[in-house]
């Protein structure tokens, strides 16, 4: 089973700043089958990025994903107040479809 | 518009079973696989399994093998997840989520809180 490790656990930034979130896999993720989700309190996760770098429908272009193999990054270019949430990466393509433990993005 | 509407919150005693439903609308139900994901309080999502609503055997996470059963009913566009032999650490919000194509999840239900307590 591929284990995903996200860092940092918590990231404290101010609106307007750039956020860089990391997701490292214990084995290479084939076909760049890596997704990112945003979750706010009391809500279901929301798909942001799939295929490591493709934005899901309706996702603003300040969100971008990059990486391959075992190292992946989610970047938010200029933080808006609504971006403060928890972010999870997910490896997919075959079972088990594992998630990382999350990065909490909080207002500094 | 795509909607996944789940059944309401449940409170169960240890050892009991729970069955959660997820009714889909706004798309061709039989064309998309469905996943079940749970999230314990303060924890990240945990993948439980995947089902093809049109038939075939579901695939379950090893952790839940023997305790979980996922089924689908194309006549009502509903999928179900039943978890048996409940323990206190099964207390979580359970989500259904539509598979976009390879296992990334583009639409999610609102979640069903299952509380296991004596």
Interface residues (C-beta under 8 A of the other chain):
Chain A: X31 X33 X35 X37 X44 X45 X46 X47 X50 X51 X56 X57 X88 X90 X92 X93 X94 X95 X96 X97 X98 X99 X100 X101 X102
Chain B: X35 X37 X43 X44 X45 X46 X47 X50 X59 X61 X62 X95 X97 X100 X102 X103 X104 X105 X106 X108 X109 X110 X111
